[in-house]
Amino acid sequence: MNILDNLKEITNQIPKDVTLIAVSKTKPVADLLEAYNLGIRDFGENKVQELLEKHESLPKDIKWHFIGHLQRNKVKNIVDKVCLIHSLDSIRLLREIEKQYKSKNKIAEVLIEINIGKEESKHGILIEDLENLVSEVEKCDFVKVKGLMAIIPKGDEESSKFYFHKMKDIWSNLKDRQFSNVTMEYLSMGMSGDYAVAIQCGSNMVRIGEGIFGKRVY
Ligand SMILES: *Cc1c(COP(=O)(O)O)cnc(C)c1O
């Protein structure tokens, strides 16, 4: 399978109101350009340096999504470069984003990443810390939360559904309430192996890497 066939198959399965993010980490610029020429405009990267290099060499109408763990000392490098940060996972990171975006008089659009499976190996906040983080977001002037993101634990379809539904419930609950600087537009969940299930469960933003570009070699 090549990028063209992969994209055809995936876009055929994804409803129009679901945003497809092509996760291009580790892949060469030529592959991204191929996807770009097939109409893809949303790309996801998980390393700041790699994102900056690709941002530099590719067309300017690309929307870059930062989907990896974001270190505070790197926030200053991505202001102006990304359309959405998917990985707000602490109050300390929130304060740094507020500070750096304020210094450039820009608004940061972010998703709160939730560690829905409470896995040691994963980033994201625990559900019990969500209200606290939202309260801090309400005090910001340069940060807008646009939704939630999760990477669910590995497991079978039943297990995936359990975590996707859990995320959807948290998302809907926040959506029904009123907070300053918080709107629930995006629910970012689902990757190559489970995006169809994720969409069934309410995802409206899927992040697909290997399913588009083929296996990653590290
Ligand atoms: C790598 C990555 C993906 C894509 O994973 P695939 O299995 O290649 O589709 C999605 N989300 C995040 C946060 C990632 O790091």
PDBQT file of the ligand as one rigid body, heavy atoms in Angstrom, charges set to zero:
ROOT
HETATM    1  C1  LIG A 301       2.403   8.434  16.963  1.00  0.00    +0.000 C 
HETATM    2  C2  LIG A 301       1.151   9.000  17.494  1.00  0.00    +0.000 A 
HETATM    3  C3  LIG A 301      -0.078   8.774  16.858  1.00  0.00    +0.000 A 
HETATM    4  C4  LIG A 301      -0.242   7.935  15.596  1.00  0.00    +0.000 C 
HETATM    5  O1  LIG A 301      -0.052   6.588  15.878  1.00  0.00    +0.000 OA
HETATM    6  P1  LIG A 301      -0.245   5.500  14.704  1.00  0.00    +0.000 P 
HETATM    7  O2  LIG A 301      -0.407   4.222  15.444  1.00  0.00    +0.000 OA
HETATM    8  O3  LIG A 301       0.972   5.548  13.860  1.00  0.00    +0.000 OA
HETATM    9  O4  LIG A 301      -1.460   5.885  13.960  1.00  0.00    +0.000 OA
HETATM   10  C5  LIG A 301      -1.204   9.367  17.397  1.00  0.00    +0.000 A 
HETATM   11  N1  LIG A 301      -1.139  10.128  18.504  1.00  0.00    +0.000 NA
HETATM   12  C6  LIG A 301       0.013  10.369  19.144  1.00  0.00    +0.000 A 
HETATM   13  C7  LIG A 301       0.004  11.233  20.349  1.00  0.00    +0.000 C 
HETATM   14  C8  LIG A 301       1.194   9.808  18.672  1.00  0.00    +0.000 A 
HETATM   15  O5  LIG A 301       2.342  10.053  19.324  1.00  0.00    +0.000 OA
ENDROOT
TORSDOF 0
